[in-house]
Amino acid sequence: MPNMIDYIDWRGDLTIGQDPFNEVDNLILSEFCFLDLEGIVPAAETGELVPLRAAVEAYFRRHQGQELRMGVLVPDEILTMAARMAESPRFASMGLGGFCSHIDSHREAQFAALTVDIGDGGIYLAFRGTDDTLVGWKEDFNMAFLSTVPSQPMAVAYVKAAAAAHPGKKLVIGGHSKGGNLAVYSAVHCGGRLRRRIRAVYNNDGPGFKESLVETEAYQTLRERIHTIVPRSSIVGMLLEHDDNYDVVASCEKGIYQHDGFSWEVLGSRFVRLRDISSAGRTSDRTIRDFIGAMDDTQRERFVDALFEVLGSTNARTLTDLSSDRMGAVTAMIRRYKDFDKETRQTLLEAVGVLLKVSAGDWVEDLEERGQELKKLLNVKK
């Protein structure tokens, strides 16, 4: 089935003036934000912009002769997508500005954002999801016991700065994965005057919050403008407290791999809609919720710290580092695991069991789907 790259190939000749900004455009810009545009796109929110085509050309010139990889869990298709965008009348002339990227291991914060002038009187504020760094993943896990993680107030400050640098512009805010969480958080906390300027908020399979935002007055004023999109077997988008008002879309992948936005199926200017998330997705959601719910905040913090102490024992800074020397990493992690007390070791083993159970659910779902396909085939032959 067609995906975002096919969408650019097929509809990229239509400008925003000819075909209005839509949910597929939103995800494309969310993924585009993963490119490291430091030194290419203006860093300060002064309102200065550079054309997307020029930025992409400069990015590839900078890395000429290098083998470009985005990371273990960050899709390399982003590179192909960016090249197609630069050749597309729909995206090539969009203005880029306000690029920022921060990694702070001491605060356990990973944050990156980009401002895109869509060309229809609005700007899209893209928040990057979790990247390849262990710091970024640690911040994600910290959401299980912290009411606020550092990147969330950073996102609020970014929205305020971008709005001030582009007076009169309508705001569209979005992101994929953690970026979707930041989009919702920043929209809710940016203040009533700015909320009135928000045209739409896109949460593309982003996790929820430790404490529910959905009951707040600020969230309710935005609710009809918040578009939450999750794949059929969503796991990340079902985590923590979230609004049950979401759109389910088809994916060509199974299980956790459906989190990859490039697997989402596109038809025209929309994602292919499904009626509800799968039974495997609901089972995974319950399994993870039960595991997290059995611990208080102190226990959750100990578990997360222990997990990342194990990962950190390898001296790896990224998931790519971990995968490049798997035997050495496994040896170091086992050695560190043995140093923990019995209770901590048990919790870590339970976490492995949860992951295996979730993976088994994906396998069962795949078998069920194949069984349904076989049944249809047999019925046709009759």
N, C-alpha and C positions, 0 to 999 in steps of 0.2 A: 504493500500500500504506500501511497505518496506520503512524504514527510515534509519538514520545513524547507529542506534544500530543493525538493521538487516544486514546492510552492513558489520559491524565488524564481526558479526556471520558468514556471508556467504563468505566474502573475506579476513577476518583477518588472514587466514593462508598463504596468499601470501605476501612475503616480498616486500619492495620497489624495490629491485633488480629484482624481478620476474614480478611485475606490477607497473609501474612508479607512482609517486605521482600525485594525481588528485584533482579535485575540491571538492569531498566529503571528502577526507583526510583534505583538507584545513578547511572546516567548523568544522570538528571534533576537530582539534587543536584549532580553535577559541573558541569553547565552552569549551574545556578542560581548557583554561586559566582562567575560572571563579573559579576554585578551589583555595582555600587559601593555597598556598604552602610555606608560609613564615617559615623559619627555617628548611625546608625540602630540598628545591632546593637552590643552591648557589645564594646569592643576588647580589653580585658584578659581573660585566661583566669581569671576569678574564679568561674566556674560560673553567672553571671547569664545568663538567657535571655529572649528576647522571642518571642512567637508569630510564626510565618511570615506569617500574614495581616496582622498589624499592621505588620510590617517592609515588606511589599510595598506596602501602602497608603501608608505614609510615603514610600517611594521614589517612587511616582508623584505624590504631592503635591509633593514637592521639585522634580520636573521638569514640573509642570503648565504647559501652554502651550508646551513645548519640543518640537522634533522630535528624538526619541530615536533614536540609531543606536549600535550596539555597536562598530562598526569594520569595516574592509575584509574581514577574514577571520573575524570573530567573528559568529555568526549573530544576526540581529535577531529570530529566532523565540524567543530567550530571553525577550524582553519579553512576548510572547504567552503563553509557557509559565508565566512567573511569575504573570501575572494569573489564569490558570486554576488554578494551584496554590493561590492565596489563596482561591479559591472552592470548593476541593475538601476534603471531610472527611478525605481521606487525608493531605494535606499541611498544611492550614491551621493546625492546632494544634501542629505540630512546633516545638520551641524552637530559636531561633538564638542563637549566642553566639560569642565568640572571633574576631570578624572582624578580619583584618589585611591590609594591602596595602602593599607596599614596592617602590619603584623606585629603584635606585641606579645612576646612569650611570657612576660612577667604578669601582665593583666589577663593573659589567655584570651586575646582578642584577635579576630581576623575580620577585616572590613574593606570592602572596595565598592565604588559606585561610579556612575557615569551619567552625564546629562546629555540627552539627545533632543535636538529641535526637530520635531516631527514634520513641521512645515504646514500645519493646519491651524496655527494659533496656539498649539500646545507643546509642552516639553515632556519627554518621557524620562523619569528618574529610575535608572536601572540599578538594583542592588545585586551584587555578586553573591551566589550561593557559596557553599563550602568548597574550598579549593583543595589542593593536594597536600596542604600542610597539616601536621599533627596538631598544631595550635588551633587551627580552624575546627578540626574534629573535636578537640577537647572542649572548645566553647559550645559546640552543639550539645555535647553530653551534659555540660553544666546546666543546660536549660531544665534538666530533670529535677534540680534542687534549688536553683536560683530564680527569684522572681524576675530579675533583669540581668541580662548579660551585657558586657561592654559595647558590643556592636549595635545594640538597640538604641541607646541614647545618641550614639554617633550617627545613626540613620536619621533620627529626629533633627539633629543639628544640620545634617546635610540637606534635608528638605527645606528647612528654614533659609539656609544660605542660598540654595538654588532658586527658591521663590523670590528672594530679595534681588538676586542678580538678573532675573528675568521678569520684571514687573508686568502685570497684565496678562501673562501667559497662563493658560489653563494647565493643570498638573495631572499627569498620568504616572502612577507609581507602580512598579512591578519588580518581580524577581523570581528566580527558580530556587527551590529547596529553601535553605536558610534565607536566601534573598526574598522569597515570598513572605516569610515571617517578618523580616525587616520592613517590607513594604506595608504590611498591615499595621505593625506597631507604630511606624513613623506617621502614618496617616491618622491614626487614632490620637496620637500625642502631640501633633504639631500645632494645635490651637484652633479655636473656632473660626477665626478669620481666614486662615489658610485652608481649613477643611472646605470652606465654601468655594475655593478655587479648584478643588480636586474634581476632575472629570471621571476618573476611574482608578481603581486599585486592582492589580492582578497578583494573585497568590498562586503560583504554579507549583503545586505539590509541595508546599512548604509546611513544616511542622507547626503545631499549635503553641500554646503558652502554658506555663505552670499554673498561672492563675488566669481564670477566664476573662477575656476582654469583651466577650460578646454581650455581656449583660450591662456594660457601661453605656451611659448616655451618648458618649462620643462615638462609640462603635455603631450604635443604633442609627445615628444620623447618617452614617456612611454605608449602612448595610446594603442598600440597593445598588451602591456603586462598587462594592467589593465583589470581585469575580474570582472564586476559588475553583481551580481546575485540578482534578486528580485522575490518574489512570485507573483502570479497572481493578488491579491488585495493589492499590496504593498502600504503602507501609509508612513512609516518611510523612505523607500528608495527613495520616490518621493519628499521629503521635500527639500526646498531651491534649490540653483542652482546646477545642476548636468549634466553629460554627458548622452545623450539619447542612447548611445551605451550600452545596457544591455541585459542580458539573462533572460527570464521569465521562472520560474519553477513552477511545480504543487505542491499544498499543500493539505493536507487532512482537513485543518481547514478553517474557514470563516473569512473574514474581517481582522481586526487588529491582530487576533490570528495567522494569517499566518506568522507573523514576527518571530514566534518560529521556529528556524531551525530544530527542531525535527519533525515538521509537513511536511517538504519538502520531496517529494517522490523520491526515489532512484531506478534506474534501472542499474544494472551492476556497473560500476565505474563512473556514471554520474547521475545528477539530471534529472528527467523527464522534458523535454522542452515543453513549450507552445508557441503559436504564438505571443501573446501580453498580456498586463495587461487587467483586466476586465473593463467593463464600470463603475462598482461601484468604482473600484480603481481610474479611471480617474475623476469621480465625486468627490470623497473624496479629491483628489489632488487639484482640482479647488476650492473646498470649503475652504480648509485650506489656499491655496495661496491667495484667495480673502480676507480672514479674516486677514492674516498677512500683505498683501499688502496695506490694508486700513489704516495702521498705519505707522508713521515714526519711526525712531530708538528710539527717546525719549519716544514715546508712547508705543513701544514694551517693552522697559526696565521697564517702570512703571507697565505695565500689568504683566510681569514676576515677578517683585519684589512683587507686590500685591498678586499674586497667591501663591507664596511661603511664604509670610507672613501669609496667611490664613492657609497653611499646617503647618507652623512652630509654629502657636499658640497652637498646640496640644502637643508641646514639643517632638514630635516624631523625631527620627533621621533616620528612615528607613520606607519603605512602610509596612514592617512587623509590626512595631510599630503601624502604623495607623490602620491596619486591626485587631490588637489584642484587641483594645478597640474602636470599631466603634461608639458606641453611645456617648462616651466621646469625641471622635475626632470630630464628627459632631457638637456637642454642642459648642465646642471651636471654630470651624471654622465659624459657624453662628454668634457667638458673635463678632469675629474679622471682618467678612464681613460687619456687620452693622456699624462699625467704619469708613469705607471708605467713600469718597465723592461720590456723585451721578454718576459722569462720570466713576469712577473706578468700581463701582458696576455694571454699565451697561455693561462695557467691559467684566467683569467676567461672567455676565449672557450670553453675546453673545458667549463667549468661550464654555459655557455649551451647548448652542444651536448648535454650530459647532460639538461638540462631539456627540450629539444626532442625528444630520443629517448624520454624517459619519456612526453611528451605524445603522440607518435606511437603509442606502444604502447597508450595509451588509445583512440585512434582506431581502430587495428586491432582491438582487442578489441570495440569497438562494432560494427564491420562484421561480425566473426565471429558475434556474437550475433544481428544482424539476418539474417545468412545462415541460421543455424539456425532462426530463426522462420519464414523464407520456405520452407525445406525442409519443415518440419512442415506448413505451410499447403498446400503442393503435394501432400504425401502424403495429407492429409485429402481434398483435392479428387479425387484418384484413386479 
